Amino acid sequence: MSEAHLTQHLAIIARRWPALAESLNQISPLSAANVMEGHCGTLLIDGVQLTSRHNRLAEAQVQANCLPEVAQLNVYGVGLGDLPRVLLLRSTLECLHVFIMNRALFLLSLSVMEQQDWLQDSRVCLALADSEEEIRLPFFALPAELHLAEDKANRIRDRLTREITLPHTNRRYQQHFPMLRQRIADNKRLLKRDGDVASLFNSAVGCQALVIGAGPTLESHIPRLQVLQHHADRPLLIAVDTACRALFAHNIRPDWVVSIDHLIDEEKLPPSDCGLIYFPLVPTRTLMAWRGKRLAAYSSSPLYQPLRKVLPKALLNSGGSVIHPAIDLAVRMGCGEITLLGADFAFPGGKTHTGWDVGALNTTLEQAKHWVLNGHDQRISTNVSFTGYRIQLERYIATHPEVSFWNGSREGAAISGCRYHPEFTS
């Protein structure tokens, strides 16, 4: 480490971005790092190799080739400054936004490697990743820095991870399209007979709703729900399908159950006389076994486009999880306050769901290779899929400022735009 290097770099930053310099001056460079020998060498932090140790320039060129030739580009993470340096060789580049994912790591990088050239380039805009609400496109995120992101940068890190993994997720889902189209065809007879979810829209204007997910913290709310359901002025109860096993076991009957998945058989959704909102992918036998009222809905998925022309039904928001249309149902019904129970998007207490053994719903703790902050600002384990669902919910919440969203537990993942309910979290 060179104190002279760090002082020179911070002087440039103080001149160009004084507020950023003030933030950096409040912390110390990362000290827990080792040098990895090689043709050019690199740093090893917590078992993560920051860059190539043999040819950093070639690696940066490969990374740069992933980005289009456009006027503005975005880089998340600094590494040892190689990617910004390569991108700035482009004559077409007018602005390069570089976002710091870990301040202590960035200061370490400034102390071990000369980086005045790209820091002084007038086209560079340097900022903290945690100062951003959303990611900017097009971007390249340095893989090592996604792993080494500090807690404050977890919001942006999660959005970057989702954006990177989304094409793979979509391709995997599209492999099932032939089977899913057949399921839709099998359900056409029921769709002709069943009602439209639109009949519920604006039917609960100004009301409160509890939207009940199947996360581990649902268990702590069961006693309150048992009492609450008998109150004449209780909130509307909307539950996702996989939460019903635990609810029914305690004689809790939601007003409406929402189900969307092609794998929801009668074991996962026991028959009931509650109202059911369903997407056409739900198995025919599950729908036929349902004893209560059924209303159909679609998402904006291309799968439903042909069906929407011949059997029109209203759309509900879909972000990958059944929790999204359940929440959208409450909003479309006109509810002004929505409290989320069991919407954990993580594995608090080493559990995946309430009422189900680990793995019974195809979610295992072995998948928990990710972390998120809970309501106590503590890291808890989760997986990439749950993180993607949470991000889509946060984006949805941001588009509905007219609704007050509440989180019923601090033990699960913190949800941006969702305050903690004083009664349920006390």
C-alpha positions in Angstrom: 0.0 0.0 0.0 1.2 3.5 -0.8 -0.1 6.4 1.3 1.2 8.7 -1.4 -1.0 7.1 -4.1 -4.0 7.3 -1.9 -3.4 10.9 -1.0 -3.0 11.9 -4.7 -6.1 10.0 -5.7 -8.2 11.5 -2.9 -7.1 15.0 -3.8 -8.5 14.5 -7.4 -11.7 13.1 -6.0 -12.0 16.0 -3.5 -11.6 18.5 -6.3 -14.1 16.8 -8.7 -16.6 15.2 -6.3 -16.3 16.9 -2.9 -19.3 15.1 -1.4 -17.9 11.7 -2.4 -14.5 12.6 -0.9 -16.2 13.5 2.4 -17.9 10.1 2.5 -14.6 8.3 1.7 -12.7 10.2 4.4 -15.0 8.6 7.0 -13.7 5.1 6.5 -10.4 3.3 6.2 -9.0 1.2 3.3 -9.7 -2.5 3.5 -6.9 -4.2 5.3 -7.8 -7.9 5.0 -6.4 -8.5 1.5 -3.6 -10.6 0.1 -1.5 -10.1 -3.1 -1.9 -12.9 -5.6 1.3 -13.3 -7.7 1.1 -13.7 -11.5 2.2 -12.0 -14.6 0.6 -8.7 -13.3 -0.7 -9.8 -9.9 -4.0 -8.9 -8.2 -5.6 -8.8 -4.8 -7.4 -11.6 -3.0 -10.2 -10.4 -0.6 -12.2 -12.9 1.5 -11.3 -15.6 -1.0 -12.4 -13.6 -4.0 -9.9 -12.7 -6.7 -10.4 -9.1 -7.6 -9.2 -9.3 -11.2 -7.1 -11.6 -13.4 -3.6 -12.1 -12.0 -2.1 -12.8 -15.4 -3.5 -10.3 -17.9 -5.8 -7.7 -16.4 -5.8 -5.7 -19.7 -7.1 -8.6 -21.7 -9.7 -9.3 -19.1 -10.9 -5.7 -19.2 -11.0 -5.8 -23.0 -13.3 -8.8 -22.9 -15.5 -7.0 -20.4 -15.6 -3.9 -22.5 -16.6 -5.9 -25.6 -19.8 -6.8 -23.7 -20.8 -3.1 -23.9 -22.2 -1.3 -27.0 -20.5 1.6 -28.7 -22.8 4.3 -27.2 -22.2 7.8 -25.8 -22.9 6.8 -22.1 -21.9 3.7 -20.3 -22.1 2.5 -16.7 -19.6 0.4 -14.7 -20.4 -1.0 -11.3 -17.3 -1.6 -9.3 -13.8 -0.3 -9.9 -11.5 -3.3 -9.5 -8.0 -1.9 -10.2 -9.2 0.7 -12.7 -8.7 -1.5 -15.8 -12.2 -1.4 -17.3 -12.7 2.3 -17.0 -9.3 2.8 -18.6 -10.1 0.6 -21.5 -13.6 2.1 -22.1 -12.1 5.6 -22.1 -10.1 4.7 -25.2 -13.4 4.9 -27.1 -13.7 8.1 -29.0 -17.5 7.7 -29.1 -17.8 7.7 -25.3 -19.1 11.0 -23.9 -19.8 9.9 -20.3 -18.7 7.0 -18.1 -20.5 6.5 -14.9 -18.4 4.6 -12.4 -20.2 3.4 -9.3 -18.3 2.3 -6.1 -19.7 -0.9 -4.7 -17.5 -1.0 -1.6 -15.8 2.1 -0.3 -13.1 0.4 1.8 -12.2 -1.8 -1.2 -12.1 1.2 -3.5 -9.7 3.0 -1.1 -7.5 -0.1 -1.0 -7.5 -0.1 -4.8 -6.4 3.6 -4.9 -3.6 2.9 -2.5 -2.0 0.0 -4.4 -2.4 1.1 -8.1 -1.8 4.3 -10.0 -5.2 5.5 -11.3 -4.9 9.2 -11.8 -5.4 8.9 -15.5 -9.0 7.7 -15.6 -9.9 9.7 -12.4 -8.9 12.9 -14.1 -10.7 12.2 -17.4 -13.5 14.8 -17.8 -15.9 12.1 -19.1 -15.9 10.2 -15.9 -18.6 10.6 -13.3 -17.8 8.8 -10.0 -20.4 8.0 -7.4 -21.4 5.6 -4.7 -23.7 2.8 -5.8 -25.9 3.3 -2.8 -26.7 6.8 -3.9 -28.8 5.4 -6.7 -32.4 4.2 -6.6 -32.1 2.1 -9.7 -29.5 0.6 -12.0 -28.5 2.4 -15.2 -28.3 0.7 -18.6 -26.2 -0.4 -20.4 -23.8 -1.6 -17.7 -21.0 -3.9 -16.8 -20.8 -5.1 -13.2 -17.4 -6.5 -12.1 -18.2 -10.0 -10.8 -15.8 -9.8 -7.9 -17.4 -6.6 -6.6 -20.9 -8.1 -6.7 -19.6 -10.6 -4.1 -17.7 -7.9 -2.2 -20.4 -5.2 -2.2 -20.8 -3.5 1.2 -24.2 -3.6 3.0 -25.2 -0.1 1.8 -24.8 -1.2 -1.8 -27.0 -4.3 -1.5 -30.0 -2.6 -3.2 -28.1 -1.9 -6.4 -26.2 -5.2 -6.1 -29.4 -7.1 -6.1 -30.8 -5.2 -9.1 -27.6 -5.9 -11.0 -27.7 -9.6 -10.2 -31.3 -9.8 -11.3 -30.6 -8.1 -14.6 -27.7 -10.4 -15.3 -29.6 -13.6 -14.5 -32.9 -12.6 -16.1 -32.1 -13.9 -19.6 -31.2 -17.3 -18.2 -34.4 -17.4 -16.1 -36.5 -16.5 -19.1 -34.8 -19.1 -21.3 -35.4 -21.8 -18.6 -39.1 -20.8 -18.3 -39.6 -20.8 -22.1 -38.6 -24.4 -22.3 -41.9 -25.3 -20.6 -44.0 -23.3 -23.1 -45.4 -26.3 -25.0 -46.6 -28.0 -21.8 -48.0 -24.6 -20.5 -49.9 -24.0 -23.7 -51.5 -27.4 -23.3 -52.5 -26.6 -19.8 -54.2 -23.4 -21.0 -56.1 -25.4 -23.6 -57.2 -27.9 -20.9 -58.6 -25.0 -18.8 -60.5 -23.3 -21.6 -63.8 -24.9 -20.6 -63.4 -23.6 -17.0 -62.3 -20.2 -18.2 -65.5 -19.9 -20.2 -67.6 -20.7 -17.2 -65.7 -18.8 -14.4 -65.9 -15.2 -13.7 -63.5 -12.3 -14.3 -61.3 -10.9 -11.5 -62.3 -7.4 -12.9 -65.6 -7.9 -11.0 -63.7 -7.3 -7.8 -62.0 -4.1 -8.9 -62.9 -1.0 -6.8 -65.0 -3.2 -4.5 -63.0 -2.4 -1.3 -62.2 1.3 -1.8 -60.5 2.7 1.2 -60.3 -0.6 3.0 -57.3 -2.2 4.7 -55.9 -5.6 3.4 -53.6 -8.2 4.8 -51.8 -10.0 2.0 -50.5 -13.3 3.4 -47.4 -15.0 2.0 -46.0 -18.4 3.0 -42.7 -17.1 4.4 -41.3 -18.4 7.7 -42.6 -15.3 9.7 -46.2 -16.2 8.8 -46.1 -18.6 11.7 -45.7 -15.8 14.3 -48.9 -14.1 12.9 -51.1 -17.2 13.1 -52.5 -16.4 16.7 -53.4 -12.8 15.7 -55.0 -13.9 12.5 -57.1 -16.5 14.4 -58.5 -13.7 16.5 -58.7 -11.1 13.8 -60.8 -13.1 11.4 -63.8 -13.0 13.8 -63.8 -9.2 14.0 -66.6 -7.6 12.0 -64.4 -4.7 10.9 -61.3 -6.8 10.1 -59.1 -6.1 7.1 -59.6 -8.0 3.9 -57.6 -11.2 3.9 -55.9 -12.2 0.7 -53.6 -15.3 0.8 -51.2 -16.9 -1.6 -51.9 -20.6 -2.4 -48.9 -22.1 -0.5 -49.9 -20.2 2.7 -53.3 -21.9 2.9 -52.0 -25.2 4.3 -50.9 -23.4 7.5 -54.0 -21.1 7.5 -56.5 -23.9 7.0 -54.8 -26.0 9.7 -55.7 -23.2 12.2 -59.2 -22.6 10.8 -58.3 -19.3 9.2 -60.3 -18.7 6.0 -59.0 -15.9 3.7 -61.5 -13.9 1.7 -59.6 -14.7 -1.4 -56.8 -17.1 -2.4 -54.5 -16.3 -5.3 -52.9 -19.1 -7.3 -50.9 -18.9 -10.6 -48.4 -21.8 -10.9 -48.6 -24.9 -13.0 -47.2 -27.0 -10.2 -49.9 -26.2 -7.6 -51.6 -29.5 -7.1 -54.3 -30.3 -4.5 -51.7 -31.1 -1.9 -50.2 -27.6 -2.2 -53.6 -26.0 -2.4 -56.2 -28.0 -0.4 -59.8 -27.5 -1.6 -61.8 -24.9 0.2 -64.9 -22.8 0.0 -62.9 -19.5 0.0 -62.9 -17.4 -3.2 -60.1 -18.3 -5.7 -58.3 -16.0 -8.1 -56.3 -18.1 -10.6 -54.2 -17.9 -13.7 -54.9 -20.4 -16.4 -51.8 -22.4 -15.7 -53.1 -23.9 -12.4 -53.8 -27.6 -12.9 -57.3 -28.4 -14.0 -57.8 -31.0 -11.2 -56.9 -28.3 -8.6 -59.4 -25.9 -10.0 -62.2 -28.5 -10.3 -61.7 -29.6 -6.7 -62.1 -26.0 -5.5 -65.5 -25.6 -3.7 -65.6 -21.8 -3.6 -66.1 -19.2 -6.2 -63.5 -19.0 -8.9 -62.5 -15.9 -10.8 -59.8 -16.0 -13.6 -57.1 -13.5 -14.4 -54.2 -13.2 -16.8 -50.8 -11.6 -16.6 -49.1 -9.7 -19.5 -47.2 -12.9 -20.4 -47.1 -13.7 -24.1 -48.6 -17.1 -23.2 -51.9 -15.5 -22.6 -52.0 -13.2 -25.6 -54.0 -15.6 -27.9 -56.4 -16.4 -25.0 -57.0 -12.7 -24.2 -58.5 -12.2 -27.7 -61.1 -15.0 -27.4 -61.7 -15.1 -23.6 -61.0 -11.7 -22.2 -60.2 -11.4 -18.5 -58.5 -8.6 -16.5 -54.8 -8.5 -15.9 -53.0 -8.7 -12.6 -49.4 -7.7 -12.1 -46.9 -10.6 -12.3 -43.3 -10.5 -11.2 -42.4 -14.1 -10.9 -44.1 -14.9 -7.6 -47.7 -15.4 -6.6 -47.3 -12.6 -4.0 -47.3 -10.0 -6.9 -50.8 -10.6 -8.2 -52.1 -11.1 -4.6 -50.9 -7.6 -3.8 -52.1 -6.1 -7.1 -55.5 -7.6 -6.4 -55.7 -5.6 -3.1 -54.6 -2.5 -4.9 -57.1 -3.0 -7.8 -59.8 -3.6 -5.3 -59.1 -0.1 -3.9 -57.4 -0.9 -0.6 -55.6 2.2 0.7 -53.5 0.2 3.3 -51.8 -3.1 2.6 -49.9 -5.0 5.2 -47.7 -7.9 4.1 -47.5 -11.0 6.4 -45.0 -13.8 5.6 -43.6 -11.9 2.7 -40.0 -12.6 3.7 -38.1 -13.1 0.4 -35.4 -14.8 2.5 -34.8 -17.7 5.0 -35.1 -16.2 8.5 -34.4 -18.8 11.1 -33.0 -21.2 8.6 -36.6 -21.9 7.3 -38.0 -21.5 3.8 -41.8 -21.5 4.4 -44.4 -21.8 7.1 -46.3 -25.1 7.1 -43.9 -26.9 4.8 -40.7 -29.0 5.2 -37.6 -27.5 3.6 -37.5 -28.6 0.0 -41.2 -29.4 -0.2 -41.9 -26.4 -2.4 -38.7 -26.8 -4.5 -36.8 -24.3 -2.4 -33.8 -25.6 -0.4 -31.3 -24.0 2.0 -28.5 -25.1 -0.4 -29.8 -22.5 -2.8 -29.2 -19.8 -0.2 -25.9 -18.4 -1.7 -27.1 -14.8 -1.4 -27.8 -12.4 1.4 -30.1 -9.5 2.1 -30.6 -7.1 5.0 -33.5 -7.7 7.3 -35.4 -5.1 9.4 -32.6 -5.1 12.0 -29.9 -4.3 9.3 -28.6 -7.8 9.7 -27.6 -10.1 6.9 -29.8 -13.1 6.4 -29.6 -15.8 3.7 -31.7 -15.9 0.6 -31.5 -17.0 -3.0 -31.4 -15.1 -6.3 -35.0 -16.0 -7.2 -36.4 -14.6 -3.9 -34.3 -11.5 -4.5 -35.7 -11.0 -7.9 -39.3 -11.3 -6.6 -38.5 -8.7 -3.9 -37.1 -6.3 -6.5 -40.1 -6.5 -8.7 -42.3 -5.8 -5.6 -40.2 -2.8 -4.7 -40.6 -1.4 -8.2 -44.3 -2.0 -8.1 -44.6 -0.2 -4.7 -42.8 2.8 -6.2 -45.5 3.1 -8.8 -48.3 3.2 -6.3 -47.6 6.2 -3.9 -51.4 6.4 -3.2 -51.2 3.1 -1.2 -49.6 2.7 2.2 -47.6 -0.5 2.3 -46.6 -2.1 5.6 -44.2 -5.0 6.4 -45.5 -7.2 9.2 -42.1 -8.5 10.3 -38.5 -7.3 10.7 -37.1 -10.8 10.6 -37.5 -11.2 6.8 -35.9 -9.1 4.0 -36.4 -5.3 4.3 -38.6 -4.1 1.4 -38.0 -0.6 0.0 -41.1 1.5 0.2 -42.6 -0.7 2.8 -42.7 0.6 6.4 -42.9 -1.6 9.4 -46.3 -2.0 10.9 -46.3 -0.8 14.5 -48.8 -3.5 15.7 -47.5 -6.5 13.8 -43.8 -5.8 14.5 -44.1 -4.7 18.1 
